[in-house]
Amino acid sequence: MLGHDIKKVFKDVELAALTRKDLDITSLDQSVSRIKDISPDYLIHSAAYTDVDGCEQDPERAYLVNGIGTRNVTIACEEVKCPILYISSDYVFDGAGKEPYHEWDLTGPVSRYGRSKLMGEQYVNSFTTRFYIVRTSWLYGKHGKNFVDTICRLLSEKDEIDVVDDQVGSPTYTYDLAFTLRELIGKGYGIYHITNASHCSWFEFAQEISRLKTSNTRIVPTTTDKFNRPAKRPAYSVLDNTMLRLEGIGELRHWKDALREYLSQ
């Protein structure tokens, strides 16, 4: 999802958009060789194993792709003195708080996915000083499996659906994220939180989707425990985009406005 929107936003620049067929990031030799051949001015590292429950069941794959893969890409970038922009996650936090997380707040992931993404952050921070670590959350967009498309499908198939109401975050449209990444590149290095403005629960998110789709399907609030998923989720993972404001970059629009545009397309 994010890769496609990055291509769209950066369409007027020389862009080498690599798929998994083009580059296996779990290979250090291949990462160094391929990135040296391209010799980019900047590299956006958006490759990841994002199946949260899959990471819990196969942690070595999570650590290999999200951790070691990120290490390899970072080492390759350092070889050619290229800044890296690494896409991280709200799941690096434990979700135990009730206030939005700032970029400098202590991390404490509660799942193997979160730990693997934090592992990636630590490698980036260790192997280069030319980096942007961008934490984002609840992504949706075209060309990928996401919550919005799943709810739209269920609204057309069912009279009633259960959605958890005890997890709170900020839904983020991949196009808006990609647009802000372009604004960020060339600014000061560091850790940034980038999400659409405001926050909601998954239940409230589903309600807004239903309202915009004028659906009659009943949406029932439920608890995370009822779903009994393999991986624990942070209950409150709202990110405050503090560094964007301090850097003078405009904040993203409200998540409801972004959702309305996405559904209208």
Phi and psi restraints in degrees (value plus and minus 20) as a CYANA .aco file:
   2 LEU   PHI     -87.0   -47.0
   2 LEU   PSI     -60.9   -20.9
   3 GLY   PHI     -77.1   -37.1
   3 GLY   PSI     -64.3   -24.3
   4 HIS   PHI     -82.6   -42.6
   4 HIS   PSI     -60.9   -20.9
   5 ASP   PHI     -94.1   -54.1
   5 ASP   PSI     -50.0   -10.0
   6 ILE   PHI     -82.4   -42.4
   6 ILE   PSI     -63.9   -23.9
   7 LYS   PHI     -79.1   -39.1
   7 LYS   PSI     -60.5   -20.5
   8 LYS   PHI     -86.9   -46.9
   8 LYS   PSI     -65.3   -25.3
   9 VAL   PHI     -91.1   -51.1
   9 VAL   PSI     -52.8   -12.8
  10 PHE   PHI    -120.9   -80.9
  10 PHE   PSI       6.2    46.2
  11 LYS   PHI     -86.2   -46.2
  11 LYS   PSI     -39.9     0.1
  12 ASP   PHI    -115.0   -75.0
  12 ASP   PSI     -12.8    27.2
  13 VAL   PHI    -138.2   -98.2
  13 VAL   PSI     142.2   182.2
  14 GLU   PHI     -91.4   -51.4
  14 GLU   PSI      95.6   135.6
  15 LEU   PHI    -146.3  -106.3
  15 LEU   PSI     108.7   148.7
  16 ALA   PHI    -124.6   -84.6
  16 ALA   PSI      80.3   120.3
  17 ALA   PHI    -117.6   -77.6
  17 ALA   PSI      82.9   122.9
  18 LEU   PHI    -114.3   -74.3
  18 LEU   PSI     113.8   153.8
  19 THR   PHI    -117.8   -77.8
  19 THR   PSI     158.6   198.6
  20 ARG   PHI     -82.8   -42.8
  20 ARG   PSI     -48.4    -8.4
  21 LYS   PHI     -88.5   -48.5
  21 LYS   PSI     -49.6    -9.6
  22 ASP   PHI    -103.2   -63.2
  22 ASP   PSI     -49.1    -9.1
  23 LEU   PHI    -173.5  -133.5
  23 LEU   PSI     102.1   142.1
  24 ASP   PHI    -114.8   -74.8
  24 ASP   PSI      82.2   122.2
  25 ILE   PHI     -88.1   -48.1
  25 ILE   PSI     -34.6     5.4
  26 THR   PHI     -96.8   -56.8
  26 THR   PSI     -26.6    13.4
  27 SER   PHI    -122.0   -82.0
  27 SER   PSI      97.0   137.0
  28 LEU   PHI     -84.4   -44.4
  28 LEU   PSI     -65.5   -25.5
  29 ASP   PHI     -80.2   -40.2
  29 ASP   PSI     -65.0   -25.0
  30 GLN   PHI     -86.9   -46.9
  30 GLN   PSI     -58.8   -18.8
  31 SER   PHI     -81.9   -41.9
  31 SER   PSI     -67.5   -27.5
  32 VAL   PHI     -85.3   -45.3
  32 VAL   PSI     -65.7   -25.7
  33 SER   PHI     -83.5   -43.5
  33 SER   PSI     -66.8   -26.8
  34 ARG   PHI     -87.9   -47.9
  34 ARG   PSI     -63.4   -23.4
  35 ILE   PHI     -92.4   -52.4
  35 ILE   PSI     -52.3   -12.3
  36 LYS   PHI     -83.9   -43.9
  36 LYS   PSI     -60.8   -20.8
  37 ASP   PHI     -81.5   -41.5
  37 ASP   PSI     -60.7   -20.7
  38 ILE   PHI     -97.3   -57.3
  38 ILE   PSI     -57.9   -17.9
  39 SER   PHI      28.5    68.5
  39 SER   PSI      43.1    83.1
  40 PRO   PHI     -94.8   -54.8
  40 PRO   PSI     138.9   178.9
  41 ASP   PHI     -97.9   -57.9
  41 ASP   PSI     -55.0   -15.0
  42 TYR   PHI    -163.6  -123.6
  42 TYR   PSI     133.1   173.1
  43 LEU   PHI    -150.2  -110.2
  43 LEU   PSI     105.4   145.4
  44 ILE   PHI    -118.4   -78.4
  44 ILE   PSI      94.8   134.8
  45 HIS   PHI    -117.7   -77.7
  45 HIS   PSI      75.1   115.1
  46 SER   PHI    -130.0   -90.0
  46 SER   PSI     -16.7    23.3
  47 ALA   PHI     -91.4   -51.4
  47 ALA   PSI     116.8   156.8
  48 ALA   PHI    -187.1  -147.1
  48 ALA   PSI     138.2   178.2
  49 TYR   PHI    -116.9   -76.9
  49 TYR   PSI      85.0   125.0
  50 THR   PHI    -126.0   -86.0
  50 THR   PSI     -15.5    24.5
  51 ASP   PHI     -95.7   -55.7
  51 ASP   PSI      81.7   121.7
  52 VAL   PHI     -80.7   -40.7
  52 VAL   PSI     -66.1   -26.1
  53 ASP   PHI     -91.6   -51.6
  53 ASP   PSI     -54.1   -14.1
  54 GLY   PHI     -82.7   -42.7
  54 GLY   PSI     -58.2   -18.2
  55 CYS   PHI     -83.2   -43.2
  55 CYS   PSI     -57.1   -17.1
  56 GLU   PHI     -86.6   -46.6
  56 GLU   PSI     -56.0   -16.0
  57 GLN   PHI    -105.8   -65.8
  57 GLN   PSI     -43.1    -3.1
  58 ASP   PHI    -154.3  -114.3
  58 ASP   PSI      49.9    89.9
  59 PRO   PHI     -82.3   -42.3
  59 PRO   PSI     -52.3   -12.3
  60 GLU   PHI     -84.8   -44.8
  60 GLU   PSI     -57.0   -17.0
  61 ARG   PHI     -84.4   -44.4
  61 ARG   PSI     -61.5   -21.5
  62 ALA   PHI     -80.7   -40.7
  62 ALA   PSI     -67.1   -27.1
  63 TYR   PHI     -89.1   -49.1
  63 TYR   PSI     -53.0   -13.0
  64 LEU   PHI     -87.9   -47.9
  64 LEU   PSI     -68.5   -28.5
  65 VAL   PHI     -96.2   -56.2
  65 VAL   PSI     -74.9   -34.9
  66 ASN   PHI     -97.6   -57.6
  66 ASN   PSI     -50.1   -10.1
  67 GLY   PHI    -114.6   -74.6
  67 GLY   PSI     -90.4   -50.4
  68 ILE   PHI     -82.9   -42.9
  68 ILE   PSI     -60.0   -20.0
  69 GLY   PHI     -78.5   -38.5
  69 GLY   PSI     -61.9   -21.9
  70 THR   PHI     -87.5   -47.5
  70 THR   PSI     -58.4   -18.4
  71 ARG   PHI     -77.5   -37.5
  71 ARG   PSI     -66.9   -26.9
  72 ASN   PHI     -82.4   -42.4
  72 ASN   PSI     -64.5   -24.5
  73 VAL   PHI     -84.5   -44.5
  73 VAL   PSI     -59.6   -19.6
  74 THR   PHI     -85.5   -45.5
  74 THR   PSI     -63.7   -23.7
  75 ILE   PHI     -80.1   -40.1
  75 ILE   PSI     -62.3   -22.3
  76 ALA   PHI     -82.9   -42.9
  76 ALA   PSI     -62.3   -22.3
  77 CYS   PHI     -82.9   -42.9
  77 CYS   PSI     -59.6   -19.6
  78 GLU   PHI     -86.6   -46.6
  78 GLU   PSI     -52.0   -12.0
  79 GLU   PHI     -81.1   -41.1
  79 GLU   PSI     -55.5   -15.5
  80 VAL   PHI    -127.1   -87.1
  80 VAL   PSI      -7.3    32.7
  81 LYS   PHI      36.9    76.9
  81 LYS   PSI      23.0    63.0
  82 CYS   PHI    -127.1   -87.1
  82 CYS   PSI     106.9   146.9
  83 PRO   PHI     -83.0   -43.0
  83 PRO   PSI     122.7   162.7
  84 ILE   PHI    -132.2   -92.2
  84 ILE   PSI     118.4   158.4
  85 LEU   PHI    -134.5   -94.5
  85 LEU   PSI      89.7   129.7
  86 TYR   PHI    -122.3   -82.3
  86 TYR   PSI     106.7   146.7
  87 ILE   PHI    -105.6   -65.6
  87 ILE   PSI      93.5   133.5
  88 SER   PHI    -130.7   -90.7
  88 SER   PSI    -179.7  -139.7
  89 SER   PHI    -164.7  -124.7
  89 SER   PSI     134.2   174.2
  90 ASP   PHI     -85.2   -45.2
  90 ASP   PSI     -37.3     2.7
  91 TYR   PHI     -93.0   -53.0
  91 TYR   PSI     -20.6    19.4
  92 VAL   PHI     -95.2   -55.2
  92 VAL   PSI     -29.8    10.2
  93 PHE   PHI    -121.6   -81.6
  93 PHE   PSI     138.0   178.0
  94 ASP   PHI    -102.6   -62.6
  94 ASP   PSI     -37.4     2.6
  95 GLY   PHI      56.1    96.1
  95 GLY   PSI      -4.2    35.8
  96 ALA   PHI    -104.7   -64.7
  96 ALA   PSI     -34.5     5.5
  97 GLY   PHI    -103.9   -63.9
  97 GLY   PSI    -197.4  -157.4
  98 LYS   PHI    -148.6  -108.6
  98 LYS   PSI     -16.1    23.9
  99 GLU   PHI    -139.1   -99.1
  99 GLU   PSI     127.8   167.8
 100 PRO   PHI     -76.4   -36.4
 100 PRO   PSI     122.9   162.9
 101 TYR   PHI    -100.8   -60.8
 101 TYR   PSI     113.1   153.1
 102 HIS   PHI    -108.9   -68.9
 102 HIS   PSI     146.2   186.2
 103 GLU   PHI     -82.9   -42.9
 103 GLU   PSI     -46.6    -6.6
 104 TRP   PHI    -118.2   -78.2
 104 TRP   PSI     -17.6    22.4
 105 ASP   PHI     -86.7   -46.7
 105 ASP   PSI     132.4   172.4
 106 LEU   PHI     -85.6   -45.6
 106 LEU   PSI     115.8   155.8
 107 THR   PHI    -106.2   -66.2
 107 THR   PSI     145.7   185.7
 108 GLY   PHI    -199.2  -159.2
 108 GLY   PSI      46.5    86.5
 109 PRO   PHI     -80.1   -40.1
 109 PRO   PSI     125.9   165.9
 110 VAL   PHI    -128.6   -88.6
 110 VAL   PSI     -18.0    22.0
 111 SER   PHI    -153.2  -113.2
 111 SER   PSI     143.5   183.5
 112 ARG   PHI     -89.2   -49.2
 112 ARG   PSI     -51.5   -11.5
 113 TYR   PHI     -80.0   -40.0
 113 TYR   PSI     -69.4   -29.4
 114 GLY   PHI     -79.9   -39.9
 114 GLY   PSI     -61.2   -21.2
 115 ARG   PHI     -85.7   -45.7
 115 ARG   PSI     -58.0   -18.0
 116 SER   PHI     -88.5   -48.5
 116 SER   PSI     -55.1   -15.1
 117 LYS   PHI     -91.4   -51.4
 117 LYS   PSI     -56.9   -16.9
 118 LEU   PHI     -86.7   -46.7
 118 LEU   PSI     -57.4   -17.4
 119 MET   PHI     -77.3   -37.3
 119 MET   PSI     -62.3   -22.3
 120 GLY   PHI     -81.8   -41.8
 120 GLY   PSI     -63.6   -23.6
 121 GLU   PHI     -77.8   -37.8
 121 GLU   PSI     -64.1   -24.1
 122 GLN   PHI     -85.9   -45.9
 122 GLN   PSI     -57.2   -17.2
 123 TYR   PHI     -86.3   -46.3
 123 TYR   PSI     -63.4   -23.4
 124 VAL   PHI     -78.6   -38.6
 124 VAL   PSI     -66.5   -26.5
 125 ASN   PHI     -85.9   -45.9
 125 ASN   PSI     -47.8    -7.8
 126 SER   PHI    -106.5   -66.5
 126 SER   PSI     -53.9   -13.9
 127 PHE   PHI    -119.9   -79.9
 127 PHE   PSI     -28.4    11.6
 128 THR   PHI    -172.4  -132.4
 128 THR   PSI     137.1   177.1
 129 THR   PHI    -125.0   -85.0
 129 THR   PSI     -26.1    13.9
 130 ARG   PHI    -119.6   -79.6
 130 ARG   PSI      60.0   100.0
 131 PHE   PHI    -165.1  -125.1
 131 PHE   PSI     132.8   172.8
 132 TYR   PHI    -141.4  -101.4
 132 TYR   PSI     102.9   142.9
 133 ILE   PHI    -123.9   -83.9
 133 ILE   PSI      98.3   138.3
 134 VAL   PHI    -133.5   -93.5
 134 VAL   PSI      91.7   131.7
 135 ARG   PHI    -112.6   -72.6
 135 ARG   PSI     112.8   152.8
 136 THR   PHI    -158.6  -118.6
 136 THR   PSI    -198.5  -158.5
 137 SER   PHI    -174.4  -134.4
 137 SER   PSI     132.8   172.8
 138 TRP   PHI      28.0    68.0
 138 TRP   PSI      33.2    73.2
 139 LEU   PHI     -92.2   -52.2
 139 LEU   PSI     122.9   162.9
 140 TYR   PHI    -164.9  -124.9
 140 TYR   PSI     134.1   174.1
 141 GLY   PHI     152.4   192.4
 141 GLY   PSI    -198.0  -158.0
 142 LYS   PHI     -92.5   -52.5
 142 LYS   PSI     142.1   182.1
 143 HIS   PHI      48.0    88.0
 143 HIS   PSI      13.2    53.2
 144 GLY   PHI    -194.3  -154.3
 144 GLY   PSI     135.7   175.7
 145 LYS   PHI     -88.5   -48.5
 145 LYS   PSI     110.6   150.6
 146 ASN   PHI    -175.6  -135.6
 146 ASN   PSI     146.8   186.8
 147 PHE   PHI     -81.5   -41.5
 147 PHE   PSI     -61.5   -21.5
 148 VAL   PHI     -82.4   -42.4
 148 VAL   PSI     -68.5   -28.5
 149 ASP   PHI     -84.9   -44.9
 149 ASP   PSI     -56.7   -16.7
 150 THR   PHI     -84.4   -44.4
 150 THR   PSI     -65.1   -25.1
 151 ILE   PHI     -84.3   -44.3
 151 ILE   PSI     -61.1   -21.1
 152 CYS   PHI     -79.0   -39.0
 152 CYS   PSI     -61.7   -21.7
 153 ARG   PHI     -85.5   -45.5
 153 ARG   PSI     -64.6   -24.6
 154 LEU   PHI     -85.1   -45.1
 154 LEU   PSI     -55.1   -15.1
 155 LEU   PHI     -82.7   -42.7
 155 LEU   PSI     -50.3   -10.3
 156 SER   PHI    -105.5   -65.5
 156 SER   PSI     -33.4     6.6
 157 GLU   PHI    -128.5   -88.5
 157 GLU   PSI     -47.0    -7.0
 158 LYS   PHI    -144.4  -104.4
 158 LYS   PSI     137.7   177.7
 159 ASP   PHI    -109.0   -69.0
 159 ASP   PSI     -40.3    -0.3
 160 GLU   PHI    -171.3  -131.3
 160 GLU   PSI     117.0   157.0
 161 ILE   PHI    -155.3  -115.3
 161 ILE   PSI     124.8   164.8
 162 ASP   PHI    -115.8   -75.8
 162 ASP   PSI     113.8   153.8
 163 VAL   PHI    -157.1  -117.1
 163 VAL   PSI     116.8   156.8
 164 VAL   PHI     -87.0   -47.0
 164 VAL   PSI     121.8   161.8
 165 ASP   PHI    -138.1   -98.1
 165 ASP   PSI     -12.4    27.6
 166 ASP   PHI    -135.8   -95.8
 166 ASP   PSI       1.7    41.7
 167 GLN   PHI    -144.4  -104.4
 167 GLN   PSI     108.5   148.5
 168 VAL   PHI    -144.0  -104.0
 168 VAL   PSI     113.5   153.5
 169 GLY   PHI    -180.4  -140.4
 169 GLY   PSI    -187.4  -147.4
 170 SER   PHI    -138.5   -98.5
 170 SER   PSI      86.7   126.7
 171 PRO   PHI     -79.1   -39.1
 171 PRO   PSI     117.6   157.6
 172 THR   PHI    -154.1  -114.1
 172 THR   PSI     104.4   144.4
 173 TYR   PHI    -100.0   -60.0
 173 TYR   PSI     107.1   147.1
 174 THR   PHI     -81.2   -41.2
 174 THR   PSI     -50.4   -10.4
 175 TYR   PHI     -85.7   -45.7
 175 TYR   PSI     -63.5   -23.5
 176 ASP   PHI     -83.3   -43.3
 176 ASP   PSI     -58.8   -18.8
 177 LEU   PHI     -84.5   -44.5
 177 LEU   PSI     -67.4   -27.4
 178 ALA   PHI     -80.3   -40.3
 178 ALA   PSI     -60.9   -20.9
 179 PHE   PHI     -81.5   -41.5
 179 PHE   PSI     -61.0   -21.0
 180 THR   PHI     -93.7   -53.7
 180 THR   PSI     -51.3   -11.3
 181 LEU   PHI     -79.7   -39.7
 181 LEU   PSI     -59.8   -19.8
 182 ARG   PHI     -83.5   -43.5
 182 ARG   PSI     -59.8   -19.8
 183 GLU   PHI     -85.8   -45.8
 183 GLU   PSI     -53.6   -13.6
 184 LEU   PHI     -93.1   -53.1
 184 LEU   PSI     -58.4   -18.4
 185 ILE   PHI     -79.6   -39.6
 185 ILE   PSI     107.5   147.5
 186 GLY   PHI      80.2   120.2
 186 GLY   PSI     -33.7     6.3
 187 LYS   PHI    -106.6   -66.6
 187 LYS   PSI    -193.2  -153.2
 188 GLY   PHI     -84.7   -44.7
 188 GLY   PSI     120.3   160.3
 189 TYR   PHI     -88.1   -48.1
 189 TYR   PSI     141.6   181.6
 190 GLY   PHI     122.8   162.8
 190 GLY   PSI    -185.5  -145.5
 191 ILE   PHI    -118.6   -78.6
 191 ILE   PSI     112.8   152.8
 192 TYR   PHI    -151.6  -111.6
 192 TYR   PSI     121.8   161.8
 193 HIS   PHI    -120.1   -80.1
 193 HIS   PSI     108.6   148.6
 194 ILE   PHI    -154.2  -114.2
 194 ILE   PSI      88.0   128.0
 195 THR   PHI    -161.8  -121.8
 195 THR   PSI     142.0   182.0
 196 ASN   PHI     -83.9   -43.9
 196 ASN   PSI     135.0   175.0
 197 ALA   PHI     -89.7   -49.7
 197 ALA   PSI     131.7   171.7
 198 SER   PHI      51.8    91.8
 198 SER   PSI    -193.2  -153.2
 199 HIS   PHI    -175.5  -135.5
 199 HIS   PSI     151.2   191.2
 200 CYS   PHI    -186.5  -146.5
 200 CYS   PSI     153.1   193.1
 201 SER   PHI    -109.8   -69.8
 201 SER   PSI     147.6   187.6
 202 TRP   PHI     -80.0   -40.0
 202 TRP   PSI     -57.5   -17.5
 203 PHE   PHI     -81.5   -41.5
 203 PHE   PSI     -66.7   -26.7
 204 GLU   PHI     -85.9   -45.9
 204 GLU   PSI     -55.7   -15.7
 205 PHE   PHI     -80.9   -40.9
 205 PHE   PSI     -67.5   -27.5
 206 ALA   PHI     -83.9   -43.9
 206 ALA   PSI     -58.5   -18.5
 207 GLN   PHI     -80.0   -40.0
 207 GLN   PSI     -62.4   -22.4
 208 GLU   PHI     -88.0   -48.0
 208 GLU   PSI     -58.4   -18.4
 209 ILE   PHI     -80.3   -40.3
 209 ILE   PSI     -66.2   -26.2
 210 SER   PHI     -81.3   -41.3
 210 SER   PSI     -61.7   -21.7
 211 ARG   PHI     -83.0   -43.0
 211 ARG   PSI     -64.4   -24.4
 212 LEU   PHI     -88.8   -48.8
 212 LEU   PSI     -48.2    -8.2
 213 LYS   PHI    -109.4   -69.4
 213 LYS   PSI     -19.5    20.5
 214 THR   PHI      27.2    67.2
 214 THR   PSI      31.2    71.2
 215 SER   PHI    -112.5   -72.5
 215 SER   PSI     129.9   169.9
 216 ASN   PHI    -119.2   -79.2
 216 ASN   PSI     -18.4    21.6
 217 THR   PHI     -84.2   -44.2
 217 THR   PSI     116.0   156.0
 218 ARG   PHI    -102.7   -62.7
 218 ARG   PSI     109.7   149.7
 219 ILE   PHI    -127.8   -87.8
 219 ILE   PSI     103.3   143.3
 220 VAL   PHI    -129.5   -89.5
 220 VAL   PSI     104.5   144.5
 221 PRO   PHI     -90.9   -50.9
 221 PRO   PSI     119.4   159.4
 222 THR   PHI    -163.8  -123.8
 222 THR   PSI     160.0   200.0
 223 THR   PHI    -124.5   -84.5
 223 THR   PSI     138.1   178.1
 224 THR   PHI     -79.5   -39.5
 224 THR   PSI     -58.6   -18.6
 225 ASP   PHI     -78.8   -38.8
 225 ASP   PSI     -51.6   -11.6
 226 LYS   PHI     -84.1   -44.1
 226 LYS   PSI     -50.9   -10.9
 227 PHE   PHI    -102.6   -62.6
 227 PHE   PSI     -41.5    -1.5
 228 ASN   PHI      30.3    70.3
 228 ASN   PSI      33.7    73.7
 229 ARG   PHI    -101.3   -61.3
 229 ARG   PSI     133.2   173.2
 230 PRO   PHI     -79.3   -39.3
 230 PRO   PSI     -58.6   -18.6
 231 ALA   PHI    -120.8   -80.8
 231 ALA   PSI     119.4   159.4
 232 LYS   PHI     -96.2   -56.2
 232 LYS   PSI     119.6   159.6
 233 ARG   PHI    -128.3   -88.3
 233 ARG   PSI     126.5   166.5
 234 PRO   PHI     -87.7   -47.7
 234 PRO   PSI     114.0   154.0
 235 ALA   PHI     -90.9   -50.9
 235 ALA   PSI     -55.0   -15.0
 236 TYR   PHI    -156.8  -116.8
 236 TYR   PSI      85.1   125.1
 237 SER   PHI    -146.5  -106.5
 237 SER   PSI      18.9    58.9
 238 VAL   PHI     -90.4   -50.4
 238 VAL   PSI     112.5   152.5
 239 LEU   PHI    -125.6   -85.6
 239 LEU   PSI     110.2   150.2
 240 ASP   PHI    -108.4   -68.4
 240 ASP   PSI     105.4   145.4
 241 ASN   PHI    -102.6   -62.6
 241 ASN   PSI      32.7    72.7
 242 THR   PHI     -81.0   -41.0
 242 THR   PSI     -67.8   -27.8
 243 MET   PHI     -86.2   -46.2
 243 MET   PSI     -51.2   -11.2
 244 LEU   PHI     -79.9   -39.9
 244 LEU   PSI     -66.4   -26.4
 245 ARG   PHI     -83.7   -43.7
 245 ARG   PSI     -63.8   -23.8
 246 LEU   PHI     -85.6   -45.6
 246 LEU   PSI     -49.9    -9.9
 247 GLU   PHI    -104.3   -64.3
 247 GLU   PSI     -25.8    14.2
 248 GLY   PHI      61.3   101.3
 248 GLY   PSI       0.6    40.6
 249 ILE   PHI    -116.7   -76.7
 249 ILE   PSI     113.5   153.5
 250 GLY   PHI     -82.3   -42.3
 250 GLY   PSI     119.3   159.3
 251 GLU   PHI     -92.7   -52.7
 251 GLU   PSI     137.9   177.9
 252 LEU   PHI     -93.7   -53.7
 252 LEU   PSI     137.3   177.3
 253 ARG   PHI     -87.5   -47.5
 253 ARG   PSI     147.6   187.6
 254 HIS   PHI     -80.1   -40.1
 254 HIS   PSI     123.2   163.2
 255 TRP   PHI     -81.0   -41.0
 255 TRP   PSI     -49.4    -9.4
 256 LYS   PHI     -87.8   -47.8
 256 LYS   PSI     -57.7   -17.7
 257 ASP   PHI     -87.3   -47.3
 257 ASP   PSI     -61.1   -21.1
 258 ALA   PHI     -85.3   -45.3
 258 ALA   PSI     -61.9   -21.9
 259 LEU   PHI     -82.0   -42.0
 259 LEU   PSI     -62.5   -22.5
 260 ARG   PHI     -79.2   -39.2
 260 ARG   PSI     -62.8   -22.8
 261 GLU   PHI     -86.0   -46.0
 261 GLU   PSI     -62.7   -22.7
 262 TYR   PHI     -80.1   -40.1
 262 TYR   PSI     -65.9   -25.9
 263 LEU   PHI     -89.5   -49.5
 263 LEU   PSI     -49.2    -9.2
 264 SER   PHI     -90.3   -50.3
 264 SER   PSI     -38.9     1.1
